[in-house]
Amino acid sequence: MPPAKKRTRTYDPATIRSAILTQFGNVRKAVGTLTPEQLARPTRLGEWTVRELAAHVTMAVETVSRNLDRDEPPKPELALLDWPFATAVRAADIAEGTRGLAADTPDLDALYARTEERFTERLAAAPGTRLLAARTGAMTLADYLVTRTVELVVHTDDLNAAVPGLDIPYDRQALAACTRLLADALAVKAPGASTEVRIPPYAVVQCIEGPRHTRGTPPNVVETDPLTWIRLATGRTDWRSALADAKVGASGERADLSGLLPLMA
């Protein structure tokens, strides 16, 4: 696992909490409109159906409440920028839990309502410094909440891809936090300053070892939009396809990120 940077971008806790609730609400509203036929549709996540994906979204938020119910661990084990590299090991048990939840919960709206209520109640008196015993490693509540914006935005995109015309909106602050965290993770994975990665309007990072850029236009530049970046970082699309579809602009001999992506698998 790449080591986290010593200086991590800061996020406003109130903004992140609001962003999670808003995006969760956006998904809940859309899921409530789906027909049985739409819920049975396949997704790009292996064998998961739309129903299973919709159930999984509640798991991503419920894990905050569940971890707040547990005893507080003695010390942190995971920094925020370690998290993107620590998720793959949990893929199997996440899939199993998702299938079980979807099978056992026919009323998705009731599941969403219960999840939102617990999240709001448990979060009301919890400080951001409170440690959570997350399965990826103990981390602060404030950091863990930022990771929830990644889960919500990525799976919103998965739902939109699975159901034509669904068009769940993205909360601007949730999309911004997700984009920035994954951009900073790239800088952790490939430290350096020879290449500038631009994801307007939310993030600019420098990465990859080589001659350092000091002024003027950088010799190596990558530019893309937030959703394309998120899809690249999470393996929803690949570098070659994004270039071919003109979703990414890349100039310079160190502007090829194909060997660094995806960041999360």
C-alpha positions in Angstrom: 0.0 0.0 0.0 1.4 3.4 -0.9 2.1 5.6 2.2 -0.3 8.5 2.7 1.1 12.0 2.2 2.0 13.9 5.3 -0.2 16.8 4.4 -3.7 15.8 3.5 -6.3 18.0 1.9 -8.9 19.2 4.5 -12.6 18.9 4.2 -15.3 20.8 6.0 -17.2 18.3 8.2 -20.6 20.0 8.0 -20.3 20.2 4.2 -19.4 16.5 3.9 -22.3 15.4 6.2 -24.7 17.5 4.2 -23.4 16.1 0.9 -23.8 12.5 2.1 -27.4 13.1 3.1 -28.2 15.0 -0.1 -26.7 12.4 -2.4 -28.3 9.5 -0.4 -31.6 11.3 -0.8 -31.1 11.7 -4.6 -30.5 8.0 -4.9 -33.5 7.1 -2.6 -35.8 9.2 -4.7 -34.7 7.6 -7.9 -34.8 4.0 -6.6 -38.3 4.6 -5.5 -39.4 5.1 -9.1 -37.9 1.9 -10.4 -40.2 -0.9 -11.7 -39.6 -4.6 -10.9 -38.3 -5.0 -14.4 -35.8 -2.2 -13.9 -34.7 -3.6 -10.5 -34.0 -6.9 -12.2 -31.7 -5.4 -14.8 -28.0 -6.3 -14.8 -25.3 -3.8 -13.8 -21.7 -3.4 -14.7 -20.7 -4.8 -11.3 -20.4 -8.5 -12.2 -23.5 -10.4 -11.3 -25.2 -7.7 -9.3 -28.7 -6.6 -10.3 -30.0 -3.1 -9.9 -31.9 -4.2 -6.8 -28.6 -5.5 -5.3 -26.8 -2.3 -6.2 -29.5 -0.2 -4.7 -29.3 -2.2 -1.5 -25.6 -1.9 -1.4 -25.9 1.9 -1.4 -27.6 1.7 1.9 -24.8 -0.5 3.3 -22.3 2.2 2.4 -24.1 4.7 4.7 -25.3 2.2 7.3 -21.7 1.3 8.0 -21.2 4.7 9.6 -24.0 4.0 12.1 -22.9 0.5 12.7 -19.3 1.5 13.4 -20.5 4.3 15.8 -22.4 1.5 17.7 -19.1 -0.4 18.2 -16.5 0.3 20.9 -14.0 3.0 19.9 -10.7 1.5 18.9 -7.6 2.7 20.8 -5.8 4.3 17.9 -6.1 5.1 14.2 -4.7 2.6 11.7 -5.7 4.2 8.4 -5.2 7.7 7.0 -7.7 9.1 4.6 -5.3 8.7 1.6 -4.6 5.1 2.6 -8.3 4.2 2.2 -8.6 3.9 -1.7 -5.8 1.2 -1.6 -7.4 -0.8 1.3 -10.8 -1.6 -0.1 -10.1 -4.4 -2.6 -9.5 -7.0 0.2 -13.1 -6.6 1.3 -14.7 -7.2 -2.1 -15.9 -10.8 -1.4 -17.6 -10.2 1.9 -19.2 -7.0 0.6 -20.7 -8.9 -2.4 -22.1 -11.6 -0.1 -23.6 -9.1 2.3 -25.1 -7.2 -0.6 -26.8 -10.2 -2.0 -28.2 -11.2 1.4 -29.5 -7.7 2.1 -31.3 -7.4 -1.2 -32.8 -10.8 -0.9 -34.1 -10.2 2.7 -35.4 -6.6 2.1 -38.2 -6.4 -0.5 -39.2 -2.9 0.6 -36.2 -0.8 -0.6 -37.8 2.6 0.4 -38.2 1.4 4.0 -34.6 0.3 4.0 -33.5 3.7 2.8 -35.7 5.5 5.3 -34.3 3.4 8.2 -30.7 3.9 7.1 -31.2 7.7 6.8 -32.8 7.9 10.2 -30.1 5.9 11.9 -27.3 7.9 10.2 -28.9 11.2 11.2 -29.4 10.2 14.8 -26.1 8.5 15.4 -24.2 11.3 13.7 -25.8 14.1 15.7 -23.6 13.7 18.8 -20.5 12.2 17.2 -17.4 14.4 16.9 -15.3 14.1 13.8 -12.3 12.9 15.9 -14.2 9.9 17.1 -12.4 6.7 15.9 -14.4 4.1 14.0 -13.4 0.4 13.8 -13.9 0.2 10.1 -13.1 -3.2 8.4 -10.4 -1.5 6.3 -8.7 -0.2 9.4 -9.6 2.2 12.3 -9.9 5.8 11.1 -11.5 9.0 12.3 -15.2 9.6 11.7 -14.3 12.8 9.7 -12.1 10.9 7.3 -14.5 8.0 7.0 -17.3 10.3 6.0 -15.2 11.6 3.1 -14.9 8.0 1.9 -18.7 7.8 1.9 -18.9 10.4 -0.8 -16.8 8.1 -3.0 -19.2 5.2 -2.4 -22.3 7.3 -3.1 -21.0 9.1 -6.2 -19.5 6.0 -7.8 -22.6 3.9 -7.2 -24.9 6.7 -8.4 -22.9 6.5 -11.6 -23.3 2.7 -11.7 -27.1 3.1 -11.3 -27.3 5.7 -14.0 -25.4 3.4 -16.3 -27.6 0.4 -15.6 -31.0 2.1 -16.1 -31.2 4.3 -19.2 -32.9 7.6 -18.5 -32.6 7.3 -14.7 -30.3 10.4 -14.5 -29.8 10.6 -10.7 -28.3 14.0 -10.0 -24.9 14.5 -8.3 -24.6 16.7 -5.3 -21.9 19.2 -6.2 -20.1 18.9 -2.9 -20.2 15.1 -2.9 -18.8 15.0 -6.5 -16.1 17.5 -5.5 -15.0 15.5 -2.5 -15.0 12.2 -4.4 -13.0 13.7 -7.2 -10.4 15.3 -4.9 -9.8 12.2 -2.8 -9.2 10.1 -5.9 -7.0 12.7 -7.4 -4.9 13.0 -4.3 -4.7 9.2 -4.2 -3.0 9.3 -7.6 -0.4 11.7 -6.3 0.2 9.3 -3.4 0.6 6.3 -5.7 2.9 8.1 -8.1 4.7 10.9 -6.2 6.5 13.6 -8.2 5.9 16.8 -10.1 6.5 16.1 -13.7 2.9 15.7 -14.7 -0.1 17.9 -13.9 -3.5 16.2 -13.8 -6.4 18.6 -14.1 -10.0 17.7 -13.3 -11.9 21.0 -13.5 -13.5 22.5 -11.6 -12.5 20.4 -8.6 -8.9 19.3 -8.6 -5.4 19.8 -9.9 -2.6 17.5 -8.7 1.0 16.9 -9.7 2.4 13.4 -9.9 5.1 11.1 -11.5 8.8 11.4 -11.0 10.8 13.4 -13.5 11.8 17.0 -14.3 9.9 19.4 -12.0 7.7 22.0 -13.6 8.3 25.5 -12.2 6.5 28.0 -14.5 4.4 28.4 -17.6 2.6 25.5 -19.2 3.7 22.1 -17.8 5.3 19.8 -20.3 3.1 16.9 -19.3 -0.6 17.5 -18.8 -3.7 15.3 -18.4 -7.1 16.8 -18.3 -10.5 15.2 -18.0 -14.0 15.8 -16.4 -14.9 14.6 -12.9 -17.0 11.6 -13.9 -14.5 10.3 -16.4 -11.8 10.6 -13.8 -13.9 8.8 -11.2 -14.6 6.0 -13.8 -10.9 5.7 -14.6 -9.9 5.7 -10.9 -12.4 3.0 -10.1 -12.0 0.8 -13.1 -15.3 1.6 -14.7 -13.5 2.6 -17.9 -10.0 2.2 -19.1 -7.4 4.7 -20.2 -7.3 3.6 -23.9 -11.1 3.9 -24.2 -11.2 7.3 -22.5 -8.6 8.6 -24.9 -10.3 7.1 -28.0 -13.6 8.7 -26.9 -11.9 12.1 -26.4 -12.9 12.0 -22.7 -9.3 12.6 -21.7 -6.7 15.0 -23.1 -3.0 13.9 -22.6 0.1 15.7 -23.8 3.7 14.9 -23.0 5.9 11.8 -22.7 4.9 11.4 -19.0 1.1 11.9 -19.6 0.2 8.2 -19.9 -1.5 7.1 -16.7 -2.5 3.7 -18.0 0.0 1.9 -15.8 -1.3 3.7 -12.6 -5.0 3.1 -13.1 -7.4 2.0 -11.7 -6.6 3.2 -8.2 -9.4 1.2 -6.7 -10.3 -2.2 -8.1 
